Amino acid sequence: MIDPGPSRHAILVRGLRKVYPGRTGPVVAVDGLDLDVFPGECFGLLGPNGAGKTTTIEILEGLSEPTDGEVEVLGRRWATDADEIRQRIGVTLQETRFPEKMTVRELLRLFRSFYRSGPDPDTVMPLVSLESKADAYVETLSGGQQRRLAVALALVGDPELLFFDEPTTGLDPQARRQLWDVIRDLRQKGRSIVLTTHYMDEAERLCDRIAIVDHGKVIALGTPDELIARLGGEHIVEFALGSVGVGGDGNGNGGDAPALTPDAFASLPTVASSRAEGDGFALTVGEPHAAIPALLDLLDRLGRPLLRLTTRRVSLEDVFVALTGRHLRDDGPEGTNGEAPAGGRGRRRRARAG
Ligand SMILES: Nc1ncnc2c1ncn2[C@@H]1O[C@H](COP(=O)(O)OP(=O)(O)OP(=O)(O)O)[C@@H](O)[C@H]1O
């Protein structure tokens, strides 16, 4: 049971479950989730497609009913205090459809009229750098400008708590950065923020604390630094080996020499963990200057030629891989491999404004 005392929480969730009927049988989207979001923090739900992030945020926003569990938003419950909660939160959905024949200013004024109090819409436009578009029809705005308009619409009620569901999916790098700045400003002004994302760099840059979600459960929780520190080393050394003899991959498999496994590198100086990665290996290390010379010595003794070697800082992606053995996502404008986003796989929420 949730403690009935005065809530110090922006959000309190206990034992949240959501089961959808599904075509081929029940789908457990959220499976016993606990969350504590404190006032003034930017809290991230990070996880792969289908992890249950959107389902969770929809329940917090009062758009969907839980199958089981308890939810408090700003110390209130949706069942009894829906009007009050709506007056105190701002919601930016994954996608928003706007009425085409309204200007930016008209739409902001309309949304402002839904709230008892809040700023003059003209003072909100500069917060999202849309003042020059005040009299433009919303249909003429670019994708990034429309996302920022959606944020402005969430701000006109002067919310204490804001929800952003995958705020930058599909945006180009410049538009992403502009939206990051808007979210950072809101945080600096003391607003509580909950955002979902499958971009680890976004979570790392924006969030004070992150819950990594997989299969409807929180599998890790902490500040980005705490989560990264769990790996036991701050650097990743990735390398691939040439095969000895004919054929083979970067692990030595398929050539004449016996294949190497990640264990072969586990006892090198400051190596905290080792895994197969793509066509080679990835070592989590504390001190690359100690680990790399020892690695080169070992490969020399084993007679294995090095094809390539790179080092980088540990990311939340590595935390996810260490926890699940899978990658968080294979794309992202600034992700690990720079491939184009997979885009609209699965369901996307669309909201019609006005
Ligand atoms: N209305 C629905 N009916 C049936 N299953 C659903 C429904 N909505 C979501 N699901 C399923 O519930 C699971 C969680 O989906 P959800 O959209 O919450 O995940 P997510 O982490 O937000 O993923 P994404 O990043 O793709 O938005 C998935 O298996 C999804 O297919």
The ligand as an SDF file (V2000), in Angstrom:
LIG
                    3D

 31 33  0  0  0  0  0  0  0  0999 V2000
   -3.3190   -1.3950  -27.4040 N   0  0  0  0  0  0  0  0  0  0  0  0
   -2.5220   -2.4640  -27.3350 C   0  0  0  0  0  0  0  0  0  0  0  0
   -2.9950   -3.7110  -27.5370 N   0  0  0  0  0  0  0  0  0  0  0  0
   -2.2040   -4.7960  -27.4490 C   0  0  0  0  0  0  0  0  0  0  0  0
   -0.8740   -4.7410  -27.1600 N   0  0  0  0  0  0  0  0  0  0  0  0
   -0.3480   -3.5290  -26.9590 C   0  0  0  0  0  0  0  0  0  0  0  0
   -1.1180   -2.3250  -27.0360 C   0  0  0  0  0  0  0  0  0  0  0  0
   -0.3150   -1.2740  -26.7760 N   0  0  0  0  0  0  0  0  0  0  0  0
    0.9140   -1.7890  -26.5510 C   0  0  0  0  0  0  0  0  0  0  0  0
    0.9060   -3.1280  -26.6630 N   0  0  0  0  0  0  0  0  0  0  0  0
    2.0340   -4.0480  -26.4440 C   0  0  0  0  0  0  0  0  0  0  0  0
    2.5230   -3.8240  -25.1340 O   0  0  0  0  0  0  0  0  0  0  0  0
    3.9510   -3.8900  -25.1070 C   0  0  0  0  0  0  0  0  0  0  0  0
    4.5300   -2.5900  -24.5900 C   0  0  0  0  0  0  0  0  0  0  0  0
    4.2780   -1.5440  -25.5490 O   0  0  0  0  0  0  0  0  0  0  0  0
    4.6670   -0.0170  -25.3020 P   0  0  0  0  0  0  0  0  0  0  0  0
    4.2110    0.7640  -26.4850 O   0  0  0  0  0  0  0  0  0  0  0  0
    4.1910    0.3920  -23.9650 O   0  0  0  0  0  0  0  0  0  0  0  0
    6.2480   -0.1150  -25.2660 O   0  0  0  0  0  0  0  0  0  0  0  0
    7.3170    1.0370  -25.4680 P   0  0  0  0  0  0  0  0  0  0  0  0
    8.4330    0.7190  -24.5460 O   0  0  0  0  0  0  0  0  0  0  0  0
    6.6850    2.3780  -25.3210 O   0  0  0  0  0  0  0  0  0  0  0  0
    7.7580    0.8250  -26.9720 O   0  0  0  0  0  0  0  0  0  0  0  0
    8.0040    1.9280  -28.1280 P   0  0  0  0  0  0  0  0  0  0  0  0
    9.3620    2.4630  -27.8640 O   0  0  0  0  0  0  0  0  0  0  0  0
    7.9300    1.1100  -29.3850 O   0  0  0  0  0  0  0  0  0  0  0  0
    6.9080    2.9580  -28.0420 O   0  0  0  0  0  0  0  0  0  0  0  0
    4.3690   -4.2360  -26.5300 C   0  0  0  0  0  0  0  0  0  0  0  0
    4.4990   -5.6360  -26.6150 O   0  0  0  0  0  0  0  0  0  0  0  0
    3.1970   -3.7530  -27.3670 C   0  0  0  0  0  0  0  0  0  0  0  0
    3.1160   -4.4900  -28.5710 O   0  0  0  0  0  0  0  0  0  0  0  0
  1  2  1  0
  2  3  1  0
  2  7  2  0
  3  4  2  0
  4  5  1  0
  5  6  2  0
  6  7  1  0
  6 10  1  0
  7  8  1  0
  8  9  2  0
  9 10  1  0
 10 11  1  0
 11 12  1  0
 11 30  1  0
 12 13  1  0
 13 14  1  0
 13 28  1  0
 14 15  1  0
 15 16  1  0
 16 17  2  0
 16 18  1  0
 16 19  1  0
 19 20  1  0
 20 21  2  0
 20 22  1  0
 20 23  1  0
 23 24  1  0
 24 25  2  0
 24 26  1  0
 24 27  1  0
 28 29  1  0
 28 30  1  0
 30 31  1  0
M  END
$$$$
